[in-house]
Amino acid sequence: MTAIQASGYLWMALCMVWFIGACRTKRTQQRADFISRLSYGIPVLVAFALMFADSDSVSLSWLVVPIFHSNTVLAATGVTLTALGVAFAIWARLYIGQNWSSAVTIKVGHQLIRTGPYGWVRHPI
């Protein structure tokens, strides 16, 4: 298995946790307006598209130029950092529980979570 494949599996695990968790959230009481959601939603979609785009289909050639020569240590470091980041995001997602939402919202019975990963980083996900 290559480092790219291992990282892909880690990202798939994160997506599965996200989709399963999205089904178990509190009802939304108040949502941010559409323009506000677009202001952070569009950059996220662009980043997602660039991150997972096939290198042959990306016209920005500088995105596929390697910065470092590939080696086993670099690949292991990349997979380890990806695993740590995914693990932290999953911990934060599970910790916030039913208060999570993909957009800025106020939930029914909303709680401000200030412990666990949210005690270390304001927006750990």
N, C-alpha and C positions, 0 to 999 in steps of 0.2 A: 504494500500500500504506500502510495506517495504522500508527501506532506500536504499537497493540495487536496487529495482525496480525504485524508484524515480531517483536515480543516472543514471540508464540505460536510462530512458526517456530523461534526460538532455543530455547525450552523443548522443542519437539518434537525438535530435534537433540540436546539433552542427554538426553532420554528414550531416544532410539535408541542413543546411546553407552552408556547405563546398561544397557539390555536386552542388547545385544550383549556387553558386558563381563561381565555376570552369568553368561553361559554359559562363561566362561573363568576360573574361579576354582579355587583349591586346595580339596581336600576339607576339610570341617570336622572338627576334632578335639574341640572343646568349645564349647558354645553357652551364652549367658546364659539364665537361667530365664525361663519364660513371663511371669511378673508383671513382671519387669524390662523385658522387651521391650515389654510393654503400656504401661509408664510413659512411654516416649518414642514409641511407635508411634501411640498415640491422638492426641496433640497434632499429630503430623505429618499424620495423616489429616484431622483437623479443618482444619488450615491449608490443606492441598491442596484440600479441598472448598470452603472459603471463597474461595480464590484463583481457582479456575476456575468457580465457580458463576455462573449467569446472574443478572444484577442484578435481574431481575424475580422470580426465585424466592427470593432472599435476603430474609428477613424483618427482618434487622438493617439498617434503612435508613441508619444512619450510615456503613456501609461503602461506600456508593455516592455519598456527598456529596463533591464535588471540593474539595480543599484549595487548589489553585491554578487559575487560569484557564488553559485549554488554549491553547498556542501552539506554534509550530514549534520554538523553542529548547528548551522543556521536553520536547516529544516526542522530539527528537533526543538530549537528555541522558538521558532514560529508556531509550531503546533502546541507547545507548552503554553505560550502566551495566549493563544487562541482558546485553549482549554480553560485556562484560568479566567479569562474574560467571560467566556460563555457560562462557566460555573458561577461566577459572581452575578451575572445578569439573571440566571435561573434562580439563585438564592434570593435576589431582590424581588423578582417576579412572584415567587412563592410567598415571600415574607409579606408583601403588600396585600396579597390575597384578593378579596372581593372588592377592594378599593381601587384596583387597577383599571385604567382605561387607555385606549390608544390615542385619545385626544384630551385636551385640557377640559375636565368636567368636574362638577360637584355631584357626588353620588348621594342617594338617599341614605341617611345615617353616616355621612362622611366622617372619616377620622384622619387626622394628620399623623402619619407614621414617622416617628423620630428615633426609633431604636433599630438594632440589627444593622443591615447595610445602609439604611437611611440615617443612622447616627454617624456614619463615616463620610458619606457622600450624599449631597442633597438629592441628586437625580442619578442613582447608581445604574439604572437600566440604560 
